[in-house]
Amino acid sequence: MINPFKSKKGLGRGLSSLIGDSDLKTTSNKVSISSILPNKNQPRKVFEKESLDELTNSIKERGIIQPLIVRKSDNQDDKFELIAGERRWHAAQSAGLNEVPVVIISADNLKSLEMAIIENVQRKDLNPVEEAKSYKNLIENFGYDQDKVSKFIGKSRTHVSNCLRILSLPEKILNYISEGKMSQGHAKILVGVNNAIFLAEKIIKKGLSVRQTENLIKLIKNGPYLKKYKKDPNTLNIEAELMEKIGMRVNLINKKNNQGTISFEYKGVDQLDRFIKIIKDNY
C-alpha cells in the first residue's frame, strides 16, 4: 500500500512528520462511509466537478488506494471526522462504496487543521482564497504568526503575506479568484485600489495579463488629477477605457452643465504620433 503520510520535498512539515508526533496514536481500519463527517476546519471549499468525476470512475475501477485520515468525533458517538481525504470521500460516495479504508488518529483541532492544510498544499488543491483563509485561521484561532505559518508550510513569509493581503479585497473579487476567472497575480495588484470591482471586471472581460493590469493600475494611481478631483464612477469608467485603448493617461473633467475638458498625457514622440494616427484613422 502506498504510504499515505509520505512527505514531499520543498514543504515545511509533511503529513509523516505531523502524524509521527509522539502524542498521536494511529490505527488502520475500514469504516462505514456514512459514519464519516466532513472536517469543520477543511480549508478546501471548491471541488472541481470534472476532476471529481474522474476520481469517482477511478475508484469504481480500482477502489481507494490511499486511505482517508480521520479522528473520532468529539460530539457524536460512533462517528468520525475527516482530517484529510475529503475529495476521496465525496468520490467514494458517488461511486456507491459502503466502506472506505481509514487511518484513525488522535488529534486536537489544531493538529486536524494542520494536517488538512498540509495535504491540500502538497497536492496544490487549494485556490488562493482557500489557502489565504486557512492561514488566517491558523493565525486568528491557533496563535500562529506569519513567520510560523511560513516555516510550517515551507514557503516564504512574502508568499504568506501576499496570500493574506488578497483577503482585504471585496467578496465579489474573491469569488472571481475562487472561480478561476482571475489569478492571484491580478488580485495582488488590486489590493488597496479604488474601484477594484470595476477593474476586476475589466480584467476579466478584456483578458488582461498581469503585466497589462500592472500598467493600467500605474496609469490610474499616478494620475495627478486623482488628487485634485473626486470623480464619479462613470467618469472613472470612461477614463479607464480610454487609457486601456490608447495607453496614455486621460483626464476627463465634466462640469455640472455637462461642459468640460479632456486631456491626454503622452511620454515621447512615438506615443504622440500613435495618438495622432488613431485620431486620423478613425475621424
C-alpha positions as CSV (number, residue, x, y, z in Angstrom):
1,M,0.0,0.0,0.0
2,I,1.2,3.5,-0.8
3,N,2.3,5.3,2.3
4,P,-0.4,8.0,2.9
5,F,1.9,10.0,5.0
6,K,4.9,10.3,2.7
7,S,6.1,13.9,2.8
8,K,7.1,15.8,-0.3
9,K,10.3,17.8,-0.7
10,G,10.1,21.5,-0.5
11,L,7.5,21.7,2.2
12,G,7.9,22.5,5.8
13,R,6.3,19.7,7.6
14,G,4.7,16.8,5.8
15,L,1.9,14.5,7.0
16,S,4.5,11.9,8.0
17,S,6.1,14.5,10.4
18,L,2.7,15.6,11.8
19,I,1.4,12.1,12.3
20,G,4.8,10.9,13.7
21,D,4.4,13.3,16.6
22,S,4.7,11.3,19.9
23,D,1.2,12.3,21.2
24,L,-0.6,10.9,18.1
25,K,-1.8,7.3,18.2
26,T,-2.9,5.7,14.9
27,T,-4.9,2.7,13.9
28,S,-5.9,1.4,10.4
29,N,-9.4,0.1,9.7
30,K,-12.3,0.1,7.3
31,V,-15.4,2.1,8.4
32,S,-18.8,2.8,7.1
33,I,-18.8,5.8,4.7
34,S,-22.0,7.1,6.5
35,S,-20.1,7.2,9.8
36,I,-17.7,9.9,8.4
37,L,-18.4,13.6,8.9
38,P,-16.8,16.4,6.9
39,N,-14.0,18.3,8.5
40,K,-15.3,21.5,10.1
41,N,-11.8,23.1,9.6
42,Q,-11.4,21.8,6.0
43,P,-9.7,24.7,4.1
44,R,-10.8,23.4,0.7
45,K,-14.3,24.6,-0.3
46,V,-14.3,24.2,-4.1
47,F,-14.2,20.7,-5.6
48,E,-13.9,20.7,-9.4
49,K,-16.7,18.5,-10.8
50,E,-14.7,17.1,-13.8
51,S,-11.8,16.1,-11.6
52,L,-14.2,14.6,-9.0
53,D,-15.9,12.6,-11.7
54,E,-12.5,11.2,-12.9
55,L,-11.7,10.2,-9.4
56,T,-15.1,8.6,-9.0
57,N,-14.5,6.5,-12.1
58,S,-11.0,5.5,-10.9
59,I,-12.5,4.4,-7.5
60,K,-15.1,2.3,-9.3
61,E,-12.4,0.5,-11.2
62,R,-9.6,0.2,-8.6
63,G,-11.1,1.2,-5.2
64,I,-9.4,3.6,-2.8
65,I,-5.7,3.1,-2.8
66,Q,-4.8,5.8,-0.3
67,P,-6.8,5.7,3.0
68,L,-8.6,8.6,4.4
69,I,-7.3,10.2,7.6
70,V,-10.0,10.6,10.3
71,R,-10.4,11.2,14.0
72,K,-13.2,10.3,16.4
73,S,-15.9,12.9,16.5
74,D,-15.9,14.8,19.8
75,N,-19.7,15.2,19.9
76,Q,-21.2,12.2,18.1
77,D,-20.6,8.6,19.2
78,D,-19.6,6.1,16.5
79,K,-18.8,8.9,14.1
80,F,-15.5,10.0,12.6
81,E,-14.4,13.5,11.4
82,L,-12.4,13.7,8.2
83,I,-8.9,15.3,8.5
84,A,-7.5,14.5,5.1
85,G,-9.1,13.0,2.0
86,E,-12.4,14.8,1.6
87,R,-12.2,14.7,-2.2
88,R,-11.8,10.9,-2.0
89,W,-14.7,10.7,0.5
90,H,-17.0,12.6,-1.9
91,A,-15.9,10.4,-4.9
92,A,-16.4,7.2,-2.8
93,Q,-20.0,8.2,-2.1
94,S,-20.6,8.9,-5.8
95,A,-19.0,5.5,-6.6
96,G,-21.5,3.8,-4.3
97,L,-19.0,2.4,-1.8
98,N,-20.3,1.4,1.6
99,E,-17.0,1.2,3.4
100,V,-13.7,3.1,3.0
101,P,-10.2,2.4,4.3
102,V,-9.2,4.9,7.0
103,V,-6.3,5.7,9.4
104,I,-7.8,6.7,12.7
105,I,-5.7,9.2,14.7
106,S,-5.9,11.0,17.9
107,A,-5.7,14.8,17.1
108,D,-6.9,18.1,18.5
109,N,-8.4,20.9,16.4
110,L,-5.1,22.4,15.7
111,K,-3.5,19.2,14.6
112,S,-6.5,18.4,12.4
113,L,-6.3,21.8,10.7
114,E,-2.5,21.5,10.2
115,M,-2.9,18.1,8.5
116,A,-5.8,19.3,6.3
117,I,-3.7,22.3,5.2
118,I,-0.6,20.3,4.5
119,E,-2.4,17.7,2.5
120,N,-4.0,20.3,0.3
121,V,-0.8,22.4,-0.1
122,Q,1.2,19.3,-1.0
123,R,-1.4,18.4,-3.7
124,K,-1.8,22.0,-4.8
125,D,-5.5,21.6,-4.3
126,L,-6.3,25.0,-2.7
127,N,-7.2,28.0,-4.7
128,P,-5.6,31.3,-3.5
129,V,-8.6,32.3,-1.4
130,E,-8.8,28.9,0.3
131,E,-5.1,29.0,1.0
132,A,-5.3,32.5,2.5
133,K,-8.3,31.7,4.7
134,S,-6.5,28.6,6.0
135,Y,-3.5,30.7,7.0
136,K,-5.8,33.3,8.6
137,N,-7.5,30.5,10.6
138,L,-4.1,29.4,12.0
139,I,-3.2,33.0,12.9
140,E,-6.5,34.1,14.4
141,N,-7.6,30.9,16.2
142,F,-4.4,29.0,16.9
143,G,-1.8,31.5,17.9
144,Y,0.3,31.3,14.7
145,D,2.1,34.3,13.2
146,Q,3.2,34.8,9.6
147,D,6.7,33.5,10.4
148,K,5.4,30.4,12.0
149,V,3.0,29.7,9.1
150,S,5.9,30.3,6.7
151,K,8.0,27.7,8.4
152,F,5.1,25.3,8.8
153,I,4.2,25.1,5.1
154,G,7.8,25.6,3.8
155,K,7.1,28.7,1.8
156,S,8.5,32.2,2.1
157,R,7.0,34.8,4.5
158,T,6.4,37.0,1.5
159,H,4.2,34.3,0.0
160,V,2.2,34.0,3.2
161,S,1.9,37.8,3.4
162,N,0.7,38.1,-0.2
163,C,-1.8,35.4,0.3
164,L,-3.3,37.1,3.3
165,R,-3.4,40.5,1.6
166,I,-5.9,39.4,-1.0
167,L,-8.5,38.8,1.7
168,S,-8.9,42.5,2.0
169,L,-10.4,42.6,-1.4
170,P,-14.2,42.8,-1.9
171,E,-16.1,39.4,-1.7
172,K,-17.1,39.7,-5.3
173,I,-13.4,39.7,-6.4
174,L,-12.6,36.8,-4.0
175,N,-15.3,34.8,-5.8
176,Y,-13.8,35.6,-9.2
177,I,-10.5,34.2,-7.9
178,S,-12.1,31.1,-6.4
179,E,-13.9,30.5,-9.7
180,G,-10.6,30.8,-11.6
181,K,-11.7,33.9,-13.5
182,M,-8.6,35.8,-12.4
183,S,-5.3,34.9,-10.9
184,Q,-3.7,35.7,-7.6
185,G,-1.2,37.8,-9.5
186,H,-4.1,40.0,-10.7
187,A,-5.6,40.1,-7.2
188,K,-2.4,41.4,-5.6
189,I,-2.3,44.3,-7.9
190,L,-5.9,45.3,-7.0
191,V,-5.3,45.4,-3.2
192,G,-5.9,48.9,-2.0
193,V,-7.1,50.2,-5.3
194,N,-10.2,52.3,-5.7
195,N,-13.0,50.9,-7.9
196,A,-11.4,47.4,-7.6
197,I,-14.5,45.6,-8.6
198,F,-14.9,47.6,-11.8
199,L,-11.2,47.0,-12.6
200,A,-11.6,43.3,-11.9
201,E,-14.5,43.0,-14.3
202,K,-12.5,44.9,-16.9
203,I,-9.5,42.5,-16.4
204,I,-11.8,39.5,-16.9
205,K,-13.7,41.0,-19.8
206,K,-10.6,42.1,-21.7
207,G,-8.5,39.1,-20.7
208,L,-5.7,41.4,-19.5
209,S,-2.4,39.8,-18.5
210,V,-0.8,40.6,-15.1
211,R,1.6,42.9,-16.8
212,Q,-1.2,44.7,-18.6
213,T,-3.1,45.1,-15.4
214,E,0.0,46.5,-13.6
215,N,0.4,49.1,-16.4
216,L,-3.3,50.1,-16.2
217,I,-3.1,50.4,-12.4
218,K,0.0,52.5,-12.6
219,L,-1.7,54.9,-15.0
220,I,-4.6,55.2,-12.7
221,K,-2.6,55.6,-9.5
222,N,-0.1,58.1,-11.0
223,G,-2.7,60.3,-12.5
224,P,-2.2,63.7,-10.8
225,Y,-5.9,64.6,-11.3
226,L,-6.9,61.9,-8.8
227,K,-5.5,64.1,-6.0
228,K,-7.4,67.1,-7.1
229,Y,-10.9,65.9,-8.1
230,K,-13.3,63.4,-6.6
231,K,-14.8,61.8,-9.7
232,D,-17.9,59.8,-10.2
233,P,-17.7,56.2,-11.3
234,N,-19.0,56.9,-14.8
235,T,-16.2,59.4,-15.4
236,L,-13.6,57.0,-14.0
237,N,-15.0,54.3,-16.2
238,I,-14.6,56.4,-19.3
239,E,-11.0,57.4,-18.3
240,A,-10.1,53.8,-17.7
241,E,-11.5,52.6,-21.0
242,L,-9.7,55.3,-22.9
243,M,-6.4,54.6,-21.1
244,E,-6.7,50.9,-22.0
245,K,-7.4,51.7,-25.6
246,I,-4.6,54.3,-26.3
247,G,-2.1,53.5,-23.5
248,M,-2.0,57.1,-22.3
249,R,-3.2,58.9,-19.1
250,V,-6.5,60.5,-19.6
251,N,-8.1,63.3,-17.6
252,L,-11.8,64.0,-18.1
253,I,-13.3,66.9,-16.3
254,N,-17.1,67.1,-16.7
255,K,-18.8,70.2,-15.1
256,K,-22.3,70.4,-13.8
257,N,-23.5,72.0,-17.1
258,N,-22.1,69.0,-18.9
259,Q,-19.2,71.0,-20.4
260,G,-15.6,70.4,-19.6
261,T,-12.2,69.3,-20.9
262,I,-10.5,66.1,-21.8
263,S,-6.7,65.8,-21.9
264,F,-4.2,63.2,-22.8
265,E,-0.7,62.9,-21.4
266,Y,2.0,61.4,-23.7
267,K,5.6,60.5,-23.0
268,G,7.7,60.7,-26.1
269,V,7.2,61.5,-29.7
270,D,6.3,57.9,-30.6
271,Q,3.3,57.9,-28.2
272,L,2.2,61.3,-29.6
273,D,2.5,60.0,-33.2
274,R,0.5,56.9,-32.3
275,F,-2.3,59.0,-30.7
276,I,-2.5,61.3,-33.8
277,K,-2.7,58.3,-36.1
278,I,-5.5,56.9,-34.0
279,I,-7.5,60.1,-34.5
280,K,-6.7,60.4,-38.2
281,D,-7.6,56.8,-38.9
282,N,-10.9,57.0,-37.1
283,Y,-12.2,60.5,-37.8
